[in-house]
Amino acid sequence: MAVAAALLLPPASALAQTTLDERILEIREQSRFVPDKALVALQKLQPELHAAPSYTRAEFLNQMSATRMRLGQNDVALEAAEQVIAFGKSLHDDAIIAKGMLAKTYVLFAQAEVEAAHRLAFDAEKLALTTNDTQLKVQATITAGQSYAEQGNFPSALVELQRAVDIAREPGGDALSLVAALNALTKLHVQMKEFENASETLEELLSETEKLKSPGRMSMAKNSEYALAIDSGQPQRALRALLQSLDIERKLGAERMVGITLVNLSDSYLKAHDYARAAQYAQESLRSTRQTGDKSVEATGYLNLGQAYIGMGRLAEGKQQYERGIKRYEQENNKPDLQAALREYGEALERAGDMGGAVSAYHRERAISNELFEKRRQQAVLELQEKYETEKKQRQIELLSRENQVKGAEIDNRRLQQRVWWLLALVFALAAAVVGLLYRKVRHANAQLEVKNLELKAQSTLDPLTSLYNRRHFQDFMRSMNTLDKGSDDIVGALFLLDVDHFKHINDNYGHAAGDAVLKMIAENLRVALRETDMIVRWGGEEFLAFLPAIPRHGVDEVARRILLGISSQSLKYQEHEISVNVSVGFSPFPLMPDGVPLAWERAVNLVDMALYLAKAHGRNRAYGVRGFENFDLTSMEAIEQDLELAWRAGFVDLSVVLGGDPGNHPTTPTEHNNVVSIKQAGQKNGH
């Protein structure tokens, strides 16, 4: 594709024939791609500003803030954004104030002050939507949608970005606003694995971008095409889109965009397991981003370089680079991207044979997964409470209205008493009827209120997707147990913690709706495999916990086998696909008794969690159980909790393995019976 000069400023003779507003608009586009040249152009316009209208001066300051921010001069950019806000307040102009708030939002994000940036983005959108500036409304709505996406709230993000597209199509909208909204919506569909919707939106995006004759905007659209192609299994199309984008950007001199595209090229070769080329492009991206000061892209470059080194066997170097990238992600508090990065980190380390490092990465990833899951659960409860409070207030209003009617009737009654004594008996009868009716209404309202209270209590203890108990209910239940029953030699309690194997692949390949269907299927299988008296809990995103209050000690391993085979023997028919699912399990009798003293339930769950990750690291589709402890006088619980595998190898922990597999094939050998293997000592572990 030929590269037009759409982003280069017109010659001086042409500038003389354009208005100051038009020239600032041209510089605004230039600033996105070559901010160093845009800054020079803005500075040349400064002498003309003293006679310019207020809105023009505000837009100049706004673009100065954006350009300084893109050059990494965040302090100067923040000062300019504050000037826009102050200027707008002095004029009582909400549109100017909202522009300044958005400019400040972008600077805060560049400084990794993400929570403050999100709050300001939502406030800016509320204000912008009260104005008549269509372009501003589109920009503010896109920013709010992207903020929701960064928080992992994809449903709200989708509503916002679809609204931005609709606003851009309204009278007063422009082609640039529509392209920006379509680009953001395409990326969100890709994040949500809605590839069909993403393809439709991308097709319109490319068509509208072609009309603009803007190389920079076409490069942005090609990067979105790459994201869709690489995630939907079209590697050749993805590589072609990136190389086209890189060619455009280098001709433009758009160094910031070059850095982004180089990172994406590195990612593309990582997915093809071409680690040498992945490392080459990651190093090029780091050289580019060091020039531009783009910390977010630089962080992704470190992640890709680390993953490439790990794939090449340079484990120590790879881990060092990967941790540098993760540190920036943590500063930005971008939970969905950080979760994905840690999951990829664990998978890379697992492929490299670093099981301890992989387990650590999976633990970090799962902590974020649980945090996001808990936030979504809390949001659901808050929405239910809000609905409940609204209904309660409405009932109160109705009751007050009826009371006012009764009081009005009483006043009228007094007046009538003074004039018409003979109607006294009839009026009293009517008042009694009204009071009786009101009493019945109050009783009915109280009964409804009690029902709502019970519904709210039930909702607070159940997971909305699977209808299993939630984590909070289990924690409250365990805390309510005043003493731990030590059980007997024959009858014990038991804890089982299970995690879906390769759950991310299910979401990536079939979408989040398929992932939800898998979780529901597992919940149903657990109800079948366990008893009504057993407590089954949705522990986290794709994790489940089962607490069995009483079970024969010799039957604990059998329950683990039943869980493994009960789930792996089922498959889910979803649309045109048949999805098979396995789980990994950690388990133990409860309470555990190191040195004859019952272990607190929190520590028991933590130990079972460590056993689960041993099952993950040693092949998945299996269960690792903590049976008990040996030679406890030579170690401590703290040492065992620090590294369960090391403690087992040293002979301090008695573990058993239950192997998953074909439910119709249970090998029985001198070392295996019904797929259960005892691995009490380190020397017996080989081969498992």
C-alpha positions as CSV (number, residue, x, y, z in Angstrom):
1,M,0.0,0.0,0.0
2,A,1.4,3.4,-0.9
3,V,2.0,5.7,2.0
4,A,0.2,9.0,1.7
5,A,1.4,12.2,3.4
6,A,-1.8,12.6,5.3
7,L,0.0,13.0,8.7
8,L,2.6,15.5,7.5
9,L,1.7,19.2,7.8
10,P,0.8,21.2,4.7
11,P,3.3,23.7,3.3
12,A,3.3,27.3,4.6
13,S,1.2,28.6,1.7
14,A,-1.5,26.1,2.5
15,L,-1.4,26.8,6.2
16,A,-2.2,30.4,5.5
17,Q,-5.4,29.3,3.9
18,T,-6.6,27.1,6.8
19,T,-8.0,28.1,10.2
20,L,-6.1,27.7,13.4
21,D,-8.6,25.1,14.5
22,E,-7.9,23.0,11.4
23,R,-4.2,23.2,11.9
24,I,-4.5,22.1,15.5
25,L,-6.6,19.2,14.3
26,E,-3.9,18.2,11.8
27,I,-1.3,18.3,14.5
28,R,-3.5,16.2,16.8
29,E,-3.3,13.3,14.2
30,Q,0.4,13.9,13.7
31,S,0.9,13.8,17.5
32,R,-0.3,10.2,17.7
33,F,2.4,8.9,15.4
34,V,5.3,11.4,15.3
35,P,5.0,13.5,18.5
36,D,8.4,15.1,18.2
37,K,7.4,16.8,14.9
38,A,4.0,17.6,16.4
39,L,5.6,19.4,19.3
40,V,7.6,21.7,16.9
41,A,4.5,22.4,15.0
42,L,2.5,23.3,18.1
43,Q,5.2,25.6,19.4
44,K,5.1,27.5,16.1
45,L,1.4,28.2,16.6
46,Q,1.8,29.8,20.0
47,P,2.1,33.4,18.8
48,E,-1.4,33.2,17.2
49,L,-3.1,32.0,20.4
50,H,-3.5,35.4,22.1
51,A,-6.3,36.4,19.6
52,A,-7.9,32.9,19.4
53,P,-11.3,32.0,20.9
54,S,-11.3,30.2,24.3
55,Y,-12.2,26.8,22.8
56,T,-9.2,27.0,20.4
57,R,-6.8,27.9,23.2
58,A,-8.1,25.0,25.3
59,E,-7.7,22.6,22.4
60,F,-4.1,23.8,21.9
61,L,-3.3,23.1,25.6
62,N,-5.0,19.8,25.3
63,Q,-2.9,18.7,22.4
64,M,0.2,20.0,24.1
65,S,-0.5,17.8,27.0
66,A,-1.1,14.7,24.8
67,T,2.1,15.4,22.8
68,R,4.3,15.9,25.9
69,M,2.9,12.7,27.3
70,R,3.7,10.7,24.2
71,L,7.3,12.0,24.4
72,G,7.5,10.7,28.0
73,Q,7.4,14.2,29.5
74,N,4.7,13.4,32.0
75,D,5.2,16.2,34.5
76,V,4.8,18.9,31.8
77,A,1.9,17.0,30.3
78,L,0.1,16.8,33.6
79,E,0.6,20.5,34.2
80,A,-0.9,21.3,30.8
81,A,-3.9,19.0,31.5
82,E,-4.5,20.8,34.8
83,Q,-4.4,24.1,33.0
84,V,-7.1,22.9,30.6
85,I,-9.3,21.9,33.6
86,A,-8.8,25.2,35.4
87,F,-9.4,27.2,32.2
88,G,-12.7,25.3,31.6
89,K,-13.8,25.9,35.2
90,S,-13.1,29.7,34.8
91,L,-15.4,29.7,31.8
92,H,-18.0,27.3,33.3
93,D,-17.5,25.2,30.1
94,D,-18.1,21.5,30.8
95,A,-16.7,20.5,27.4
96,I,-13.3,22.1,28.1
97,I,-13.3,20.6,31.7
98,A,-14.0,17.1,30.3
99,K,-11.2,17.5,27.7
100,G,-8.8,18.4,30.5
101,M,-10.0,15.5,32.6
102,L,-9.4,13.0,29.7
103,A,-5.9,14.5,29.1
104,K,-5.1,14.0,32.8
105,T,-6.5,10.5,32.6
106,Y,-4.0,9.5,29.9
107,V,-1.1,11.0,31.9
108,L,-2.0,9.2,35.0
109,F,-2.1,5.9,33.1
110,A,1.3,6.7,31.7
111,Q,2.5,7.2,35.2
112,A,1.0,3.8,36.2
113,E,-1.5,5.4,38.5
114,V,-4.2,3.2,37.1
115,E,-6.9,3.3,39.7
116,A,-6.9,7.1,39.8
117,A,-6.9,7.1,36.0
118,H,-10.0,4.8,35.9
119,R,-11.9,6.9,38.4
120,L,-11.2,10.1,36.4
121,A,-12.1,8.4,33.1
122,F,-15.6,7.5,34.4
123,D,-16.1,11.1,35.8
124,A,-14.9,12.6,32.5
125,E,-17.4,10.5,30.6
126,K,-20.3,11.6,32.8
127,L,-19.5,15.2,32.2
128,A,-18.7,14.8,28.5
129,L,-22.1,13.2,27.8
130,T,-23.9,16.3,29.1
131,T,-22.3,18.4,26.3
132,N,-23.1,18.8,22.6
133,D,-19.5,17.9,21.5
134,T,-20.0,14.6,19.6
135,Q,-16.2,14.0,19.1
136,L,-15.6,14.5,22.8
137,K,-18.5,12.2,23.8
138,V,-17.0,9.4,21.6
139,Q,-13.5,9.9,23.0
140,A,-14.8,9.9,26.6
141,T,-17.0,6.8,26.0
142,I,-14.1,4.9,24.4
143,T,-11.8,5.8,27.3
144,A,-14.4,4.6,29.9
145,G,-14.9,1.3,27.9
146,Q,-11.2,0.7,27.8
147,S,-11.0,1.3,31.6
148,Y,-13.7,-1.3,32.2
149,A,-11.8,-3.7,30.0
150,E,-8.6,-3.1,32.0
151,Q,-10.5,-3.9,35.2
152,G,-11.7,-7.2,33.6
153,N,-15.3,-6.0,33.5
154,F,-15.9,-7.0,29.9
155,P,-19.7,-6.7,29.8
156,S,-19.6,-3.0,30.9
157,A,-16.7,-2.4,28.5
158,L,-18.8,-3.9,25.6
159,V,-21.8,-1.6,26.4
160,E,-19.5,1.5,26.5
161,L,-17.7,0.8,23.2
162,Q,-20.9,-0.1,21.3
163,R,-22.3,3.1,22.6
164,A,-19.2,5.0,21.3
165,V,-19.7,3.5,17.8
166,D,-23.4,4.6,17.9
167,I,-22.5,8.1,19.0
168,A,-19.9,8.4,16.2
169,R,-22.5,7.5,13.6
170,E,-24.9,10.3,14.8
171,P,-25.1,13.6,13.0
172,G,-22.1,15.7,14.1
173,G,-19.9,12.6,14.2
174,D,-16.8,12.3,12.1
175,A,-14.8,9.6,10.3
176,L,-11.9,9.8,12.8
177,S,-14.2,9.2,15.8
178,L,-15.9,6.3,14.1
179,V,-12.6,4.6,13.2
180,A,-11.3,5.1,16.8
181,A,-14.5,3.5,18.2
182,L,-14.4,0.6,15.8
183,N,-10.8,-0.1,16.5
184,A,-11.4,-0.2,20.3
185,L,-14.5,-2.4,19.8
186,T,-12.5,-4.9,17.6
187,K,-9.8,-5.3,20.2
188,L,-12.4,-5.9,22.9
189,H,-14.2,-8.6,20.9
190,V,-10.8,-10.3,20.5
191,Q,-10.1,-10.1,24.2
192,M,-13.5,-11.7,24.8
193,K,-12.8,-14.4,22.2
194,E,-15.8,-13.3,20.2
195,F,-14.0,-13.9,16.9
196,E,-17.0,-13.7,14.6
197,N,-18.0,-10.3,16.0
198,A,-14.4,-9.2,15.9
199,S,-14.2,-10.1,12.2
200,E,-17.3,-8.2,11.3
201,T,-16.1,-5.1,13.2
202,L,-12.7,-5.3,11.7
203,E,-14.1,-5.5,8.2
204,E,-15.9,-2.2,8.8
205,L,-12.8,-0.7,10.5
206,L,-10.6,-1.5,7.5
207,S,-13.2,-0.1,5.1
208,E,-13.6,3.2,7.1
209,T,-9.9,3.5,7.6
210,E,-9.2,3.2,3.9
211,K,-11.4,6.2,3.3
212,L,-9.3,8.3,5.6
213,K,-6.1,7.9,3.6
214,S,-4.2,8.0,6.9
215,P,-1.2,5.7,7.0
216,G,-1.1,6.0,10.8
217,R,-4.7,4.9,11.3
218,M,-4.2,2.1,8.8
219,S,-1.3,0.9,10.8
220,M,-3.4,0.9,14.0
221,A,-6.1,-1.1,12.1
222,K,-3.5,-3.6,10.9
223,N,-2.4,-4.2,14.5
224,S,-6.0,-5.0,15.4
225,E,-6.1,-7.4,12.5
226,Y,-3.0,-9.0,13.9
227,A,-4.6,-9.5,17.3
228,L,-7.6,-11.1,15.8
229,A,-5.6,-13.3,13.4
230,I,-3.1,-14.6,16.0
231,D,-5.8,-15.4,18.6
232,S,-8.1,-17.1,16.1
233,G,-5.4,-19.4,14.7
234,Q,-4.4,-17.6,11.5
235,P,-0.7,-17.2,11.9
236,Q,0.1,-16.3,8.3
237,R,-2.5,-13.6,8.2
238,A,-1.2,-12.3,11.5
239,L,2.4,-12.1,10.3
240,R,1.3,-10.4,7.0
241,A,-0.6,-7.7,8.9
242,L,2.3,-7.0,11.2
243,L,4.8,-6.6,8.4
244,Q,2.5,-4.3,6.5
245,S,2.1,-2.2,9.7
246,L,5.8,-2.1,10.3
247,D,6.5,-0.9,6.8
248,I,4.0,2.0,7.2
249,E,5.3,3.0,10.6
250,R,8.9,3.1,9.5
251,K,8.1,5.3,6.5
252,L,6.2,7.6,8.8
253,G,8.9,7.7,11.4
254,A,6.3,6.7,14.0
255,E,8.8,5.2,16.5
256,R,6.2,4.6,19.3
257,M,4.1,2.5,16.9
258,V,7.2,0.7,15.6
259,G,7.9,-0.5,19.2
260,I,4.4,-1.9,19.5
261,T,4.6,-3.7,16.2
262,L,8.0,-5.2,17.0
263,V,6.6,-6.5,20.3
264,N,3.7,-8.1,18.4
265,L,6.2,-9.7,15.9
266,S,8.1,-11.1,18.8
267,D,4.8,-12.5,20.2
268,S,3.9,-14.0,16.8
269,Y,7.2,-15.9,16.6
270,L,6.8,-17.1,20.3
271,K,3.5,-18.7,19.3
272,A,5.3,-20.4,16.5
273,H,8.1,-21.6,19.0
274,D,10.7,-19.8,16.9
275,Y,12.5,-18.5,20.0
276,A,15.6,-17.1,18.2
277,R,13.5,-14.7,16.0
278,A,11.2,-13.9,19.0
279,A,14.2,-12.8,21.0
280,Q,15.6,-10.8,18.1
281,Y,12.3,-8.8,17.6
282,A,11.9,-8.4,21.4
283,Q,15.4,-6.9,21.7
284,E,14.6,-4.5,18.7
285,S,11.4,-3.5,20.5
286,L,13.3,-2.7,23.7
287,R,15.7,-0.5,21.8
288,S,12.8,1.3,20.2
289,T,10.8,1.8,23.4
290,R,13.8,3.1,25.3
291,Q,13.9,6.0,22.8
292,T,10.2,6.7,23.2
293,G,9.8,6.1,26.9
294,D,6.8,3.9,26.4
295,K,7.0,1.9,29.6
296,S,3.9,-0.4,29.0
297,V,5.2,-1.6,25.6
298,E,8.7,-1.9,27.1
299,A,7.3,-4.2,29.8
300,T,5.7,-6.5,27.2
301,G,9.1,-6.6,25.4
302,Y,10.7,-7.8,28.6
303,L,8.0,-10.5,28.9
304,N,8.6,-11.7,25.3
305,L,12.4,-11.7,25.7
306,G,12.1,-13.6,28.9
307,Q,9.8,-16.2,27.3
308,A,12.1,-16.6,24.3
309,Y,15.2,-17.1,26.6
310,I,13.3,-19.7,28.6
311,G,12.4,-21.5,25.4
312,M,16.0,-21.4,24.3
313,G,17.1,-23.0,27.6
314,R,18.6,-19.8,29.0
315,L,16.5,-20.2,32.2
316,A,18.1,-17.7,34.6
317,E,18.3,-14.9,32.0
318,G,14.7,-15.6,30.9
319,K,13.3,-15.5,34.4
320,Q,15.2,-12.2,35.1
321,Q,13.7,-10.5,32.0
322,Y,10.2,-11.9,32.6
323,E,10.2,-10.5,36.2
324,R,11.2,-7.1,34.9
325,G,8.1,-7.0,32.7
326,I,5.8,-8.4,35.4
327,K,7.0,-5.6,37.8
328,R,5.7,-3.0,35.4
329,Y,2.4,-4.8,34.9
330,E,2.0,-4.9,38.7
331,Q,2.7,-1.1,38.9
332,E,-0.1,-0.5,36.3
333,N,-2.4,-2.8,38.2
334,N,-3.7,-4.3,34.9
335,K,-5.1,-7.5,36.5
336,P,-6.3,-9.3,33.3
337,D,-3.1,-8.8,31.4
338,L,-1.0,-9.6,34.5
339,Q,-3.0,-12.8,35.0
340,A,-2.4,-13.9,31.4
341,A,1.3,-13.0,31.7
342,L,1.8,-15.2,34.8
343,R,-0.1,-18.1,33.2
344,E,2.2,-17.9,30.2
345,Y,5.2,-17.7,32.5
346,G,4.1,-20.8,34.3
347,E,3.6,-22.7,31.1
348,A,7.0,-21.6,29.7
349,L,8.7,-22.8,33.0
350,E,6.8,-26.0,33.0
351,R,7.9,-26.8,29.4
352,A,11.5,-25.9,30.4
353,G,11.3,-28.4,33.3
354,D,11.4,-25.8,36.1
355,M,8.5,-27.3,38.1
356,G,9.1,-25.2,41.2
357,G,9.2,-22.0,39.3
358,A,6.0,-23.0,37.4
359,V,4.2,-23.8,40.6
360,S,5.1,-20.4,42.0
361,A,3.9,-18.6,38.8
362,Y,0.6,-20.6,38.9
363,H,0.1,-19.6,42.5
364,R,0.6,-15.9,41.7
365,E,-1.7,-16.2,38.7
366,R,-4.4,-18.0,40.7
367,A,-4.3,-15.3,43.4
368,I,-5.2,-12.7,40.8
369,S,-7.8,-15.0,39.3
370,N,-9.4,-15.4,42.8
371,E,-9.3,-11.6,43.3
372,L,-11.0,-10.9,40.0
373,F,-13.6,-13.7,40.8
374,E,-14.3,-12.2,44.2
375,K,-14.7,-8.7,42.7
376,R,-17.3,-10.0,40.2
377,R,-19.1,-11.9,43.0
378,Q,-19.2,-8.8,45.2
379,Q,-20.5,-6.8,42.2
380,A,-23.3,-9.3,41.8
381,V,-24.2,-9.1,45.5
382,L,-24.1,-5.3,45.4
383,E,-26.4,-5.2,42.4
384,L,-28.8,-7.5,44.2
385,Q,-28.6,-5.3,47.3
386,E,-29.2,-2.2,45.3
387,K,-32.3,-3.8,43.7
388,Y,-33.5,-4.8,47.1
389,E,-33.0,-1.3,48.6
390,T,-34.8,0.3,45.6
391,E,-37.8,-2.0,46.1
392,K,-37.7,-1.3,49.9
393,K,-37.7,2.4,49.3
394,Q,-40.6,2.1,46.8
395,R,-42.6,0.2,49.4
396,Q,-41.9,2.8,52.0
397,I,-43.0,5.5,49.6
398,E,-46.3,3.7,48.9
399,L,-46.9,3.3,52.6
400,L,-46.2,7.0,53.3
401,S,-48.5,7.9,50.4
402,R,-51.3,5.7,52.0
403,E,-50.6,7.2,55.4
404,N,-50.9,10.7,53.9
405,Q,-54.2,9.7,52.3
406,V,-55.5,8.5,55.7
407,K,-54.4,11.7,57.3
408,G,-56.2,13.7,54.6
409,A,-59.3,11.6,55.2
410,E,-59.0,12.4,58.9
411,I,-58.8,16.1,58.3
412,D,-61.8,16.0,56.0
413,N,-63.6,14.0,58.6
414,R,-63.1,16.7,61.2
415,R,-64.5,19.3,58.9
416,L,-67.5,17.1,58.1
417,Q,-68.0,16.5,61.8
418,Q,-68.5,20.2,62.3
419,R,-71.0,20.5,59.5
420,V,-72.8,17.1,59.3
421,W,-73.1,15.2,62.6
422,W,-75.5,12.7,61.2
423,L,-72.7,11.3,58.9
424,L,-70.4,10.6,61.9
425,A,-71.1,6.9,62.2
426,L,-70.6,6.4,58.4
427,V,-67.3,8.3,58.4
428,F,-65.9,6.1,61.4
429,A,-66.9,3.0,59.5
430,L,-65.0,4.2,56.4
431,A,-61.9,5.1,58.5
432,A,-61.9,1.7,60.1
433,A,-62.1,0.1,56.7
434,V,-59.1,2.2,55.5
435,V,-57.1,1.3,58.6
436,G,-57.9,-2.4,58.2
437,L,-56.9,-2.3,54.6
438,L,-53.6,-0.4,55.4
439,Y,-52.9,-3.0,58.1
440,R,-53.3,-5.8,55.7
441,K,-51.0,-4.0,53.2
442,V,-48.4,-3.5,55.9
443,R,-48.5,-7.2,56.8
444,H,-48.2,-8.2,53.1
445,A,-45.3,-5.8,52.7
446,N,-43.5,-7.2,55.7
447,A,-44.0,-10.7,54.4
448,Q,-42.5,-9.7,51.1
449,L,-39.6,-8.0,52.9
450,E,-38.9,-11.3,54.8
451,V,-38.9,-13.2,51.5
452,K,-36.4,-10.7,50.0
453,N,-34.2,-11.0,53.1
454,L,-34.1,-14.8,52.7
455,E,-33.3,-14.5,49.0
456,L,-30.5,-12.0,49.7
457,K,-29.1,-14.3,52.4
458,A,-29.2,-17.3,50.0
459,Q,-27.5,-15.2,47.2
460,S,-24.7,-14.2,49.6
461,T,-23.8,-17.9,50.2
462,L,-24.2,-19.3,46.7
463,D,-22.1,-18.9,43.6
464,P,-24.4,-17.5,40.9
465,L,-23.0,-19.5,38.0
466,T,-22.9,-23.1,39.5
467,S,-25.3,-22.7,42.5
468,L,-22.7,-24.3,44.7
469,Y,-21.6,-22.7,48.0
470,N,-19.2,-19.8,47.6
471,R,-15.8,-19.4,49.3
472,R,-17.1,-17.0,52.0
473,H,-19.8,-19.5,53.1
474,F,-17.2,-22.2,53.6
475,Q,-14.9,-19.9,55.5
476,D,-17.8,-18.8,57.8
477,F,-18.7,-22.5,58.3
478,M,-15.2,-23.5,59.3
479,R,-14.8,-20.6,61.6
480,S,-18.1,-21.5,63.3
481,M,-16.6,-24.9,64.3
482,N,-15.5,-24.2,67.8
483,T,-13.3,-27.3,68.1
484,L,-11.7,-29.8,65.7
485,D,-13.0,-33.3,66.0
486,K,-9.8,-35.5,66.0
487,G,-11.9,-38.2,64.4
488,S,-10.9,-41.9,64.9
489,D,-8.6,-44.3,63.2
490,D,-11.4,-45.4,60.9
491,I,-13.6,-42.4,60.3
492,V,-12.2,-39.0,59.3
493,G,-13.2,-35.8,57.5
494,A,-11.5,-35.0,54.1
495,L,-10.7,-32.0,52.0
496,F,-10.5,-32.1,48.2
497,L,-9.3,-29.1,46.1
498,L,-9.5,-29.4,42.3
499,D,-8.6,-27.2,39.4
500,V,-9.6,-27.6,35.7
501,D,-6.6,-28.5,33.5
502,H,-5.9,-26.1,30.7
503,F,-9.0,-24.1,31.4
504,K,-7.5,-21.1,29.5
505,H,-7.3,-23.2,26.3
506,I,-11.1,-23.8,26.6
507,N,-11.8,-20.1,26.9
508,D,-9.4,-19.2,24.1
509,N,-10.6,-21.9,21.7
510,Y,-14.4,-21.8,22.4
511,G,-15.1,-18.6,24.2
512,H,-16.0,-17.7,27.8
513,A,-19.5,-19.0,27.4
514,A,-18.1,-22.5,26.8
515,G,-15.8,-22.0,29.9
516,D,-18.9,-21.3,32.0
517,A,-20.7,-24.3,30.6
518,V,-17.7,-26.5,31.6
519,L,-17.8,-25.2,35.1
520,K,-21.5,-26.0,35.4
521,M,-20.8,-29.5,34.1
522,I,-18.1,-30.1,36.7
523,A,-20.4,-28.8,39.4
524,E,-23.1,-31.3,38.3
525,N,-20.5,-34.1,38.2
526,L,-19.4,-33.3,41.7
527,R,-23.0,-33.5,43.0
528,V,-23.2,-36.9,41.5
529,A,-19.8,-38.2,42.7
530,L,-20.3,-36.9,46.3
531,R,-23.1,-37.2,48.9
532,E,-25.8,-34.6,49.8
533,T,-24.1,-34.2,53.2
534,D,-20.8,-33.2,51.6
535,M,-20.1,-29.5,51.2
536,I,-19.2,-28.5,47.6
537,V,-17.7,-25.0,47.1
538,R,-16.9,-22.8,44.1
539,W,-13.5,-21.9,45.5
540,G,-12.2,-19.6,42.7
541,G,-12.3,-19.0,39.0
542,E,-11.9,-22.6,37.8
543,E,-11.3,-24.2,41.3
544,F,-13.7,-26.2,43.4
545,L,-13.4,-27.4,47.0
546,A,-15.2,-30.3,48.6
547,F,-15.4,-30.9,52.4
548,L,-16.5,-34.4,53.5
549,P,-17.4,-34.4,57.2
550,A,-17.1,-38.2,57.7
551,I,-15.6,-40.9,55.5
552,P,-13.7,-44.1,56.2
553,R,-10.0,-43.3,56.2
554,H,-9.2,-46.1,53.7
555,G,-11.8,-44.5,51.3
556,V,-10.2,-41.1,50.9
557,D,-8.1,-42.2,47.9
558,E,-11.2,-43.8,46.3
559,V,-13.1,-40.5,46.5
560,A,-10.3,-38.8,44.7
561,R,-10.3,-41.5,42.0
562,R,-14.1,-41.1,41.7
563,I,-13.8,-37.3,41.2
564,L,-11.1,-37.7,38.5
565,L,-12.9,-40.4,36.5
566,G,-16.3,-38.9,37.0
567,I,-15.2,-35.7,35.3
568,S,-12.9,-37.2,32.7
569,S,-15.5,-39.7,31.6
570,Q,-17.9,-36.9,30.6
571,S,-17.7,-34.5,27.7
572,L,-19.5,-31.3,27.0
573,K,-21.3,-30.8,23.7
574,Y,-21.0,-27.1,23.0
575,Q,-22.3,-25.7,19.6
576,E,-20.5,-27.9,17.0
577,H,-17.7,-29.0,19.4
578,E,-17.3,-31.8,21.9
579,I,-15.1,-30.6,24.8
580,S,-13.3,-33.1,27.1
581,V,-12.2,-32.0,30.5
582,N,-9.7,-33.2,33.1
583,V,-8.9,-31.9,36.5
584,S,-6.0,-32.0,38.9
585,V,-6.8,-32.6,42.6
586,G,-5.1,-32.1,45.9
587,F,-6.6,-33.8,49.0
588,S,-6.0,-35.0,52.6
589,P,-7.9,-36.4,55.5
590,F,-9.2,-33.7,57.9
591,P,-8.0,-32.7,60.4
592,L,-4.4,-33.4,59.7
593,M,-2.4,-34.3,62.9
594,P,1.3,-33.4,62.8
595,D,2.8,-34.5,66.1
596,G,-0.7,-35.4,67.4
597,V,-2.0,-31.8,67.3
598,P,-4.8,-30.9,64.8
599,L,-3.8,-28.5,62.1
600,A,-5.9,-25.4,61.7
601,W,-8.3,-25.6,58.7
602,E,-6.6,-22.7,56.9
603,R,-3.2,-24.4,57.0
604,A,-4.8,-27.7,56.0
605,V,-6.4,-26.1,52.9
606,N,-3.0,-24.5,52.1
607,L,-1.3,-27.9,52.3
608,V,-3.9,-29.4,50.0
609,D,-3.4,-26.5,47.6
610,M,0.3,-27.3,47.5
611,A,-0.6,-31.0,46.7
612,L,-2.8,-29.8,43.9
613,Y,0.1,-27.9,42.3
614,L,2.3,-30.9,42.6
615,A,-0.4,-32.8,40.6
616,K,-0.3,-29.9,38.1
617,A,3.4,-29.9,37.8
618,H,3.8,-33.7,37.5
619,G,1.5,-34.2,34.6
620,R,-2.1,-33.1,35.4
621,N,-5.2,-35.4,35.4
622,R,-4.2,-36.9,38.7
623,A,-4.6,-36.3,42.4
624,Y,-1.9,-35.9,45.1
625,G,-3.0,-36.7,48.6
626,V,-1.3,-35.8,51.9
627,R,-1.8,-38.9,54.1
628,G,0.2,-37.9,57.1
629,F,3.7,-37.1,58.4
630,E,6.8,-39.0,59.4
631,N,9.8,-38.1,61.6
632,F,8.1,-34.9,62.5
633,D,10.5,-34.3,65.4
634,L,13.2,-33.6,62.7
635,T,11.3,-30.9,60.8
636,S,8.5,-28.3,61.3
637,M,5.2,-27.4,59.8
638,E,6.7,-24.2,58.5
639,A,9.4,-26.1,56.6
640,I,6.8,-28.5,55.1
641,E,4.6,-25.6,54.0
642,Q,7.5,-23.8,52.4
643,D,8.2,-26.7,50.0
644,L,6.0,-29.8,50.1
645,E,7.9,-31.7,47.4
646,L,11.2,-31.2,49.2
647,A,9.6,-32.3,52.5
648,W,8.2,-35.4,50.8
649,R,11.6,-36.2,49.2
650,A,13.2,-35.9,52.6
651,G,10.8,-38.5,54.0
652,F,8.8,-36.2,56.3
653,V,5.5,-36.4,54.3
654,D,3.5,-39.5,53.3
655,L,1.9,-38.8,49.9
656,S,-0.3,-40.9,47.6
657,V,-1.1,-40.4,43.9
658,V,-4.3,-41.3,42.2
659,L,-3.9,-41.4,38.5
660,G,-6.6,-40.3,36.1
661,G,-7.4,-41.9,32.8
662,D,-9.9,-44.1,31.0
663,P,-12.6,-44.9,33.5
664,G,-12.8,-48.4,32.1
665,N,-9.2,-49.2,32.6
666,H,-7.9,-49.5,36.2
667,P,-4.5,-51.2,36.1
668,T,-3.6,-53.4,39.0
669,T,0.1,-54.2,39.6
670,P,2.3,-54.8,42.6
671,T,2.7,-50.9,42.9
672,E,-0.7,-49.8,41.7
673,H,-4.2,-50.7,42.7
674,N,-7.2,-49.0,41.2
675,N,-4.9,-46.2,39.9
676,V,-3.7,-45.4,43.4
677,V,0.0,-45.3,44.1
678,S,1.6,-44.9,47.5
679,I,4.8,-42.7,47.4
680,K,5.8,-42.6,51.0
681,Q,9.5,-42.2,50.3
682,A,11.4,-40.2,47.6
683,G,12.9,-43.3,46.0
684,Q,9.4,-44.6,45.1
685,K,8.3,-41.5,43.2
686,N,10.2,-42.1,39.9
687,G,7.9,-42.5,36.9
688,H,5.0,-40.6,38.4
